[in-house]
Amino acid sequence: MPDPWDNAPRQTGGISANGLMLKQFEPLKHVVARYLVEGLTVFAGAPKLGKSWLALDWAHAVSTGALAFGTVACEHGDVLYLALEDNQRRLQSRLRHMRVTDASERLTFHTEWPDMEGDCIPRIQSWIDGAIAPRLVIVDVFAKVRGFNTGRETQYEADYRFASKLQRLAIENNIAIVLIHHTRKQEADDPFDTVSGTTGLTGAADSVLVLRRDVGSQRTILYGRGRDLEEVETALKFDSEHGRWRILGDAGEIAKTHERRAITELLGRSVDPMSPTEIADALGKTRSNVSHLLSRLMAETLVQKHEKGRYSLIPPIHSVHSVHSDSERSERSDRGVAPRITQPFQIEDPADTYFGGHA
């Protein structure tokens, strides 16, 4: 029996599932490994936090085949940097501050560029067509090329329309385009909710990066999320002497290490065992997080649990804390006496140093 679909009219421009599965695609390139992939990336952060320094490091590394952050491999190729809030004098000063001695002919700067209502897209395409191996376009900042809303569209629709044009340009040419943008002043639990403007901008992007200073730890963290990008949460430190951001490590692991040390130092200063609630209050942490870390510290035989759910540091042999016996501590606990801390609590962590004041 013939298939009734054999003579049905075919829609043009589409592709069948079978045809799609038979196609061969080039693998997506990570222009900066782990952080920048082909497509459109919105890179947002507060003013003067250091977005432009980081973008300039990426541009230099890609154009010379060097390492971004000093440690991360890049896809070598041509770079177009639209530094629309800078001038040539400031760009030269920054490159000299970064100790750039191998400035590449493959990195092109422009300090003026038409907006999206003008020749922005055609001129980027012209640069792509003329480059040997185009890899990266950086637009610093998006507001300078965005264009204006029409009277018939919402802010969301305009953001999506402008971003979609750049996203399509990036995908069709197999390059990465980075839009540098600002975050809003209002805080949010999710860093990606702080990107200024409507969700039309982030919705059209393939990836979103947010550079944010963590209020609790005072560290600067680079968050990343995208369709083809594994989630990123990297703690960074600005090397003010060389004008470059350096990677400290995974922000989550660093935070755990910092908090573990905070707990052990607090218990080491306390004459009496402490409850998870007392520890959490002293450190400004949540009780659930403290309880989880105490369990891990117990498994590593660094702390011990007493009656009534209190904890103390397991003293090393000949430690001065060993003069306080368990019975003495238990007696104080039974009387409801709050734990005494022999010294003010303070942690010094070189990773907490923040080099501010850089755009």
Contacts in CASP RR format, 6 or more apart in sequence:
PFRMAT RR
TARGET T0000
AUTHOR 0000-0000-0000
METHOD contacts of the structure
MODEL  1
MPDPWDNAPRQTGGISANGLMLKQFEPLKHVVARYLVEGLTVFAGAPKLG
KSWLALDWAHAVSTGALAFGTVACEHGDVLYLALEDNQRRLQSRLRHMRV
TDASERLTFHTEWPDMEGDCIPRIQSWIDGAIAPRLVIVDVFAKVRGFNT
GRETQYEADYRFASKLQRLAIENNIAIVLIHHTRKQEADDPFDTVSGTTG
LTGAADSVLVLRRDVGSQRTILYGRGRDLEEVETALKFDSEHGRWRILGD
AGEIAKTHERRAITELLGRSVDPMSPTEIADALGKTRSNVSHLLSRLMAE
TLVQKHEKGRYSLIPPIHSVHSVHSDSERSERSDRGVAPRITQPFQIEDP
ADTYFGGHA
15 23 0 8 1.000
26 174 0 8 1.000
28 37 0 8 1.000
28 38 0 8 1.000
28 228 0 8 1.000
29 37 0 8 1.000
29 38 0 8 1.000
29 75 0 8 1.000
29 135 0 8 1.000
29 174 0 8 1.000
30 36 0 8 1.000
30 37 0 8 1.000
30 75 0 8 1.000
31 37 0 8 1.000
31 38 0 8 1.000
31 58 0 8 1.000
31 62 0 8 1.000
31 74 0 8 1.000
31 75 0 8 1.000
31 135 0 8 1.000
31 136 0 8 1.000
31 175 0 8 1.000
31 176 0 8 1.000
32 58 0 8 1.000
32 61 0 8 1.000
32 62 0 8 1.000
32 68 0 8 1.000
32 72 0 8 1.000
32 74 0 8 1.000
32 75 0 8 1.000
33 72 0 8 1.000
33 73 0 8 1.000
33 74 0 8 1.000
34 72 0 8 1.000
34 229 0 8 1.000
34 230 0 8 1.000
34 232 0 8 1.000
35 58 0 8 1.000
35 68 0 8 1.000
35 72 0 8 1.000
35 209 0 8 1.000
35 222 0 8 1.000
35 224 0 8 1.000
35 229 0 8 1.000
35 232 0 8 1.000
36 58 0 8 1.000
36 136 0 8 1.000
36 176 0 8 1.000
36 178 0 8 1.000
36 207 0 8 1.000
37 176 0 8 1.000
37 206 0 8 1.000
37 207 0 8 1.000
37 228 0 8 1.000
37 229 0 8 1.000
38 170 0 8 1.000
38 171 0 8 1.000
38 174 0 8 1.000
38 175 0 8 1.000
38 176 0 8 1.000
38 206 0 8 1.000
38 228 0 8 1.000
39 167 0 8 1.000
39 170 0 8 1.000
39 171 0 8 1.000
39 175 0 8 1.000
39 176 0 8 1.000
39 177 0 8 1.000
39 206 0 8 1.000
39 207 0 8 1.000
40 163 0 8 1.000
40 166 0 8 1.000
40 167 0 8 1.000
40 170 0 8 1.000
40 171 0 8 1.000
40 177 0 8 1.000
40 179 0 8 1.000
40 204 0 8 1.000
40 205 0 8 1.000
40 206 0 8 1.000
40 207 0 8 1.000
41 176 0 8 1.000
41 177 0 8 1.000
41 178 0 8 1.000
41 179 0 8 1.000
41 205 0 8 1.000
41 206 0 8 1.000
41 207 0 8 1.000
41 208 0 8 1.000
41 209 0 8 1.000
42 142 0 8 1.000
42 163 0 8 1.000
42 179 0 8 1.000
42 181 0 8 1.000
42 195 0 8 1.000
42 201 0 8 1.000
42 202 0 8 1.000
42 205 0 8 1.000
42 207 0 8 1.000
42 208 0 8 1.000
42 209 0 8 1.000
43 51 0 8 1.000
43 55 0 8 1.000
43 178 0 8 1.000
43 179 0 8 1.000
43 180 0 8 1.000
43 181 0 8 1.000
43 208 0 8 1.000
43 209 0 8 1.000
43 210 0 8 1.000
43 211 0 8 1.000
44 51 0 8 1.000
44 180 0 8 1.000
44 181 0 8 1.000
44 182 0 8 1.000
44 183 0 8 1.000
44 194 0 8 1.000
44 195 0 8 1.000
44 196 0 8 1.000
44 208 0 8 1.000
44 209 0 8 1.000
44 210 0 8 1.000
44 211 0 8 1.000
45 51 0 8 1.000
45 181 0 8 1.000
45 182 0 8 1.000
45 183 0 8 1.000
45 194 0 8 1.000
45 210 0 8 1.000
45 211 0 8 1.000
45 212 0 8 1.000
46 182 0 8 1.000
46 183 0 8 1.000
46 211 0 8 1.000
46 212 0 8 1.000
46 213 0 8 1.000
47 182 0 8 1.000
47 359 0 8 1.000
48 356 0 8 1.000
48 357 0 8 1.000
48 358 0 8 1.000
48 359 0 8 1.000
49 211 0 8 1.000
49 212 0 8 1.000
49 213 0 8 1.000
49 220 0 8 1.000
49 356 0 8 1.000
49 358 0 8 1.000
50 211 0 8 1.000
50 238 0 8 1.000
50 245 0 8 1.000
50 356 0 8 1.000
50 357 0 8 1.000
50 358 0 8 1.000
50 359 0 8 1.000
51 140 0 8 1.000
51 180 0 8 1.000
51 211 0 8 1.000
51 359 0 8 1.000
52 83 0 8 1.000
52 85 0 8 1.000
52 86 0 8 1.000
52 94 0 8 1.000
52 140 0 8 1.000
52 180 0 8 1.000
52 359 0 8 1.000
53 94 0 8 1.000
53 238 0 8 1.000
53 243 0 8 1.000
53 244 0 8 1.000
53 245 0 8 1.000
53 358 0 8 1.000
53 359 0 8 1.000
54 211 0 8 1.000
54 222 0 8 1.000
54 245 0 8 1.000
55 81 0 8 1.000
55 138 0 8 1.000
55 140 0 8 1.000
55 178 0 8 1.000
55 180 0 8 1.000
56 81 0 8 1.000
56 91 0 8 1.000
56 94 0 8 1.000
56 95 0 8 1.000
56 98 0 8 1.000
57 68 0 8 1.000
57 69 0 8 1.000
57 98 0 8 1.000
57 244 0 8 1.000
57 245 0 8 1.000
58 68 0 8 1.000
58 74 0 8 1.000
58 136 0 8 1.000
58 138 0 8 1.000
58 178 0 8 1.000
59 79 0 8 1.000
59 81 0 8 1.000
59 107 0 8 1.000
59 136 0 8 1.000
59 138 0 8 1.000
60 66 0 8 1.000
60 95 0 8 1.000
60 98 0 8 1.000
60 100 0 8 1.000
60 103 0 8 1.000
60 104 0 8 1.000
60 107 0 8 1.000
61 67 0 8 1.000
61 68 0 8 1.000
61 70 0 8 1.000
61 72 0 8 1.000
61 74 0 8 1.000
62 68 0 8 1.000
62 74 0 8 1.000
62 75 0 8 1.000
62 76 0 8 1.000
62 77 0 8 1.000
62 79 0 8 1.000
62 135 0 8 1.000
62 136 0 8 1.000
63 76 0 8 1.000
63 77 0 8 1.000
63 78 0 8 1.000
63 79 0 8 1.000
63 104 0 8 1.000
63 106 0 8 1.000
63 107 0 8 1.000
64 76 0 8 1.000
64 102 0 8 1.000
64 104 0 8 1.000
64 106 0 8 1.000
64 107 0 8 1.000
65 74 0 8 1.000
65 76 0 8 1.000
65 77 0 8 1.000
66 74 0 8 1.000
66 102 0 8 1.000
67 73 0 8 1.000
67 74 0 8 1.000
68 74 0 8 1.000
69 236 0 8 1.000
69 244 0 8 1.000
69 245 0 8 1.000
69 246 0 8 1.000
69 247 0 8 1.000
70 244 0 8 1.000
70 246 0 8 1.000
71 246 0 8 1.000
71 247 0 8 1.000
72 247 0 8 1.000
75 135 0 8 1.000
76 133 0 8 1.000
76 135 0 8 1.000
77 106 0 8 1.000
77 131 0 8 1.000
77 132 0 8 1.000
77 133 0 8 1.000
77 134 0 8 1.000
77 135 0 8 1.000
77 136 0 8 1.000
78 106 0 8 1.000
78 107 0 8 1.000
78 108 0 8 1.000
78 131 0 8 1.000
78 132 0 8 1.000
78 133 0 8 1.000
78 134 0 8 1.000
78 135 0 8 1.000
78 136 0 8 1.000
79 106 0 8 1.000
79 107 0 8 1.000
79 108 0 8 1.000
79 135 0 8 1.000
79 136 0 8 1.000
79 137 0 8 1.000
79 138 0 8 1.000
80 108 0 8 1.000
80 110 0 8 1.000
80 124 0 8 1.000
80 127 0 8 1.000
80 131 0 8 1.000
80 134 0 8 1.000
80 136 0 8 1.000
80 137 0 8 1.000
80 138 0 8 1.000
81 107 0 8 1.000
81 108 0 8 1.000
81 109 0 8 1.000
81 110 0 8 1.000
81 137 0 8 1.000
81 138 0 8 1.000
81 140 0 8 1.000
82 110 0 8 1.000
82 113 0 8 1.000
82 137 0 8 1.000
82 138 0 8 1.000
82 139 0 8 1.000
82 140 0 8 1.000
82 144 0 8 1.000
82 145 0 8 1.000
83 91 0 8 1.000
83 109 0 8 1.000
83 110 0 8 1.000
83 111 0 8 1.000
83 140 0 8 1.000
84 110 0 8 1.000
84 111 0 8 1.000
84 112 0 8 1.000
84 113 0 8 1.000
84 139 0 8 1.000
84 140 0 8 1.000
84 141 0 8 1.000
84 144 0 8 1.000
84 145 0 8 1.000
85 140 0 8 1.000
85 141 0 8 1.000
85 144 0 8 1.000
85 359 0 8 1.000
86 111 0 8 1.000
86 140 0 8 1.000
87 111 0 8 1.000
88 109 0 8 1.000
88 111 0 8 1.000
91 109 0 8 1.000
91 111 0 8 1.000
94 243 0 8 1.000
95 103 0 8 1.000
97 242 0 8 1.000
97 243 0 8 1.000
98 242 0 8 1.000
98 243 0 8 1.000
98 244 0 8 1.000
99 242 0 8 1.000
106 131 0 8 1.000
106 132 0 8 1.000
108 127 0 8 1.000
113 120 0 8 1.000
113 123 0 8 1.000
113 139 0 8 1.000
113 144 0 8 1.000
113 145 0 8 1.000
114 120 0 8 1.000
114 123 0 8 1.000
114 145 0 8 1.000
115 144 0 8 1.000
115 145 0 8 1.000
115 146 0 8 1.000
115 147 0 8 1.000
116 145 0 8 1.000
116 146 0 8 1.000
116 147 0 8 1.000
116 162 0 8 1.000
116 165 0 8 1.000
117 147 0 8 1.000
117 148 0 8 1.000
120 145 0 8 1.000
121 165 0 8 1.000
121 166 0 8 1.000
121 169 0 8 1.000
124 137 0 8 1.000
124 169 0 8 1.000
124 177 0 8 1.000
125 169 0 8 1.000
125 173 0 8 1.000
127 134 0 8 1.000
127 137 0 8 1.000
128 134 0 8 1.000
128 137 0 8 1.000
128 173 0 8 1.000
128 175 0 8 1.000
134 173 0 8 1.000
134 175 0 8 1.000
135 175 0 8 1.000
135 176 0 8 1.000
136 175 0 8 1.000
136 176 0 8 1.000
136 177 0 8 1.000
136 178 0 8 1.000
137 170 0 8 1.000
137 175 0 8 1.000
137 176 0 8 1.000
137 177 0 8 1.000
137 178 0 8 1.000
138 177 0 8 1.000
138 178 0 8 1.000
138 180 0 8 1.000
139 145 0 8 1.000
139 166 0 8 1.000
139 177 0 8 1.000
139 178 0 8 1.000
139 179 0 8 1.000
139 180 0 8 1.000
140 180 0 8 1.000
141 179 0 8 1.000
141 180 0 8 1.000
141 181 0 8 1.000
141 182 0 8 1.000
142 179 0 8 1.000
142 180 0 8 1.000
142 181 0 8 1.000
142 201 0 8 1.000
143 181 0 8 1.000
143 182 0 8 1.000
146 162 0 8 1.000
147 162 0 8 1.000
148 158 0 8 1.000
149 155 0 8 1.000
149 158 0 8 1.000
150 158 0 8 1.000
153 161 0 8 1.000
154 198 0 8 1.000
155 197 0 8 1.000
155 198 0 8 1.000
156 198 0 8 1.000
156 199 0 8 1.000
156 200 0 8 1.000
157 200 0 8 1.000
159 197 0 8 1.000
159 198 0 8 1.000
159 200 0 8 1.000
159 201 0 8 1.000
159 204 0 8 1.000
160 198 0 8 1.000
160 200 0 8 1.000
160 201 0 8 1.000
160 203 0 8 1.000
160 204 0 8 1.000
162 201 0 8 1.000
163 179 0 8 1.000
163 200 0 8 1.000
163 201 0 8 1.000
163 203 0 8 1.000
163 204 0 8 1.000
163 205 0 8 1.000
164 204 0 8 1.000
166 177 0 8 1.000
166 179 0 8 1.000
167 177 0 8 1.000
167 204 0 8 1.000
167 205 0 8 1.000
167 206 0 8 1.000
169 177 0 8 1.000
170 176 0 8 1.000
170 177 0 8 1.000
170 206 0 8 1.000
171 206 0 8 1.000
179 201 0 8 1.000
179 205 0 8 1.000
181 195 0 8 1.000
181 196 0 8 1.000
181 201 0 8 1.000
182 196 0 8 1.000
183 194 0 8 1.000
183 195 0 8 1.000
183 196 0 8 1.000
183 210 0 8 1.000
183 212 0 8 1.000
184 194 0 8 1.000
184 195 0 8 1.000
184 196 0 8 1.000
184 197 0 8 1.000
186 194 0 8 1.000
187 194 0 8 1.000
187 215 0 8 1.000
188 194 0 8 1.000
191 210 0 8 1.000
191 212 0 8 1.000
191 221 0 8 1.000
191 223 0 8 1.000
192 202 0 8 1.000
192 208 0 8 1.000
192 210 0 8 1.000
192 223 0 8 1.000
192 224 0 8 1.000
192 225 0 8 1.000
194 210 0 8 1.000
194 212 0 8 1.000
195 201 0 8 1.000
195 202 0 8 1.000
195 208 0 8 1.000
195 210 0 8 1.000
202 208 0 8 1.000
205 226 0 8 1.000
206 226 0 8 1.000
206 227 0 8 1.000
206 228 0 8 1.000
206 229 0 8 1.000
207 224 0 8 1.000
207 225 0 8 1.000
207 226 0 8 1.000
207 227 0 8 1.000
207 228 0 8 1.000
207 229 0 8 1.000
208 224 0 8 1.000
208 225 0 8 1.000
208 226 0 8 1.000
209 222 0 8 1.000
209 223 0 8 1.000
209 224 0 8 1.000
209 232 0 8 1.000
210 222 0 8 1.000
210 223 0 8 1.000
210 224 0 8 1.000
211 220 0 8 1.000
211 221 0 8 1.000
211 222 0 8 1.000
211 223 0 8 1.000
211 236 0 8 1.000
212 220 0 8 1.000
212 221 0 8 1.000
212 222 0 8 1.000
212 223 0 8 1.000
213 219 0 8 1.000
213 220 0 8 1.000
213 221 0 8 1.000
213 354 0 8 1.000
214 220 0 8 1.000
214 221 0 8 1.000
214 251 0 8 1.000
217 255 0 8 1.000
217 258 0 8 1.000
217 352 0 8 1.000
218 352 0 8 1.000
218 354 0 8 1.000
219 235 0 8 1.000
219 236 0 8 1.000
219 237 0 8 1.000
219 248 0 8 1.000
219 251 0 8 1.000
219 254 0 8 1.000
219 351 0 8 1.000
219 352 0 8 1.000
219 354 0 8 1.000
220 235 0 8 1.000
220 236 0 8 1.000
220 237 0 8 1.000
220 238 0 8 1.000
220 354 0 8 1.000
221 233 0 8 1.000
221 234 0 8 1.000
221 235 0 8 1.000
221 236 0 8 1.000
221 251 0 8 1.000
222 232 0 8 1.000
222 233 0 8 1.000
222 234 0 8 1.000
222 236 0 8 1.000
223 232 0 8 1.000
223 233 0 8 1.000
224 231 0 8 1.000
224 232 0 8 1.000
224 233 0 8 1.000
225 231 0 8 1.000
225 232 0 8 1.000
233 250 0 8 1.000
233 251 0 8 1.000
233 252 0 8 1.000
234 247 0 8 1.000
234 248 0 8 1.000
234 249 0 8 1.000
234 250 0 8 1.000
234 251 0 8 1.000
235 247 0 8 1.000
235 248 0 8 1.000
235 249 0 8 1.000
235 250 0 8 1.000
235 251 0 8 1.000
235 252 0 8 1.000
235 254 0 8 1.000
235 351 0 8 1.000
236 245 0 8 1.000
236 246 0 8 1.000
236 247 0 8 1.000
236 248 0 8 1.000
237 245 0 8 1.000
237 246 0 8 1.000
237 248 0 8 1.000
237 351 0 8 1.000
237 353 0 8 1.000
237 354 0 8 1.000
237 355 0 8 1.000
238 244 0 8 1.000
238 245 0 8 1.000
238 246 0 8 1.000
238 354 0 8 1.000
238 355 0 8 1.000
238 356 0 8 1.000
238 358 0 8 1.000
239 245 0 8 1.000
239 246 0 8 1.000
239 355 0 8 1.000
240 355 0 8 1.000
240 356 0 8 1.000
240 358 0 8 1.000
243 358 0 8 1.000
248 254 0 8 1.000
248 351 0 8 1.000
254 351 0 8 1.000
256 293 0 8 1.000
258 347 0 8 1.000
258 349 0 8 1.000
258 351 0 8 1.000
259 283 0 8 1.000
259 285 0 8 1.000
259 289 0 8 1.000
259 290 0 8 1.000
259 293 0 8 1.000
260 293 0 8 1.000
260 296 0 8 1.000
260 297 0 8 1.000
261 347 0 8 1.000
261 349 0 8 1.000
262 283 0 8 1.000
262 285 0 8 1.000
262 347 0 8 1.000
263 279 0 8 1.000
263 283 0 8 1.000
263 290 0 8 1.000
263 293 0 8 1.000
263 294 0 8 1.000
263 297 0 8 1.000
263 303 0 8 1.000
264 297 0 8 1.000
264 302 0 8 1.000
264 303 0 8 1.000
264 313 0 8 1.000
265 345 0 8 1.000
265 347 0 8 1.000
266 274 0 8 1.000
266 279 0 8 1.000
266 282 0 8 1.000
266 283 0 8 1.000
266 341 0 8 1.000
266 345 0 8 1.000
267 274 0 8 1.000
267 279 0 8 1.000
267 303 0 8 1.000
267 311 0 8 1.000
267 312 0 8 1.000
267 313 0 8 1.000
268 312 0 8 1.000
268 313 0 8 1.000
268 321 0 8 1.000
269 341 0 8 1.000
269 342 0 8 1.000
269 343 0 8 1.000
269 345 0 8 1.000
270 312 0 8 1.000
270 339 0 8 1.000
270 340 0 8 1.000
270 341 0 8 1.000
270 342 0 8 1.000
271 324 0 8 1.000
271 329 0 8 1.000
271 339 0 8 1.000
271 340 0 8 1.000
271 341 0 8 1.000
271 342 0 8 1.000
272 310 0 8 1.000
272 312 0 8 1.000
272 324 0 8 1.000
272 329 0 8 1.000
272 332 0 8 1.000
272 333 0 8 1.000
272 337 0 8 1.000
272 338 0 8 1.000
272 339 0 8 1.000
272 340 0 8 1.000
273 306 0 8 1.000
273 310 0 8 1.000
273 311 0 8 1.000
273 312 0 8 1.000
273 329 0 8 1.000
273 333 0 8 1.000
273 339 0 8 1.000
274 282 0 8 1.000
274 310 0 8 1.000
274 311 0 8 1.000
274 312 0 8 1.000
274 339 0 8 1.000
275 308 0 8 1.000
275 309 0 8 1.000
275 310 0 8 1.000
275 311 0 8 1.000
276 287 0 8 1.000
276 290 0 8 1.000
276 291 0 8 1.000
276 294 0 8 1.000
276 309 0 8 1.000
276 311 0 8 1.000
277 287 0 8 1.000
278 338 0 8 1.000
278 339 0 8 1.000
279 285 0 8 1.000
279 290 0 8 1.000
279 294 0 8 1.000
279 311 0 8 1.000
280 286 0 8 1.000
280 287 0 8 1.000
280 289 0 8 1.000
280 290 0 8 1.000
282 341 0 8 1.000
282 345 0 8 1.000
283 290 0 8 1.000
283 345 0 8 1.000
294 303 0 8 1.000
294 305 0 8 1.000
294 311 0 8 1.000
297 303 0 8 1.000
298 304 0 8 1.000
298 305 0 8 1.000
298 311 0 8 1.000
301 314 0 8 1.000
302 313 0 8 1.000
302 314 0 8 1.000
303 311 0 8 1.000
303 312 0 8 1.000
303 313 0 8 1.000
303 314 0 8 1.000
304 311 0 8 1.000
304 312 0 8 1.000
304 313 0 8 1.000
304 314 0 8 1.000
305 311 0 8 1.000
306 312 0 8 1.000
306 326 0 8 1.000
306 329 0 8 1.000
306 330 0 8 1.000
306 333 0 8 1.000
307 330 0 8 1.000
307 333 0 8 1.000
308 333 0 8 1.000
310 333 0 8 1.000
312 329 0 8 1.000
313 321 0 8 1.000
315 321 0 8 1.000
315 322 0 8 1.000
332 339 0 8 1.000
END
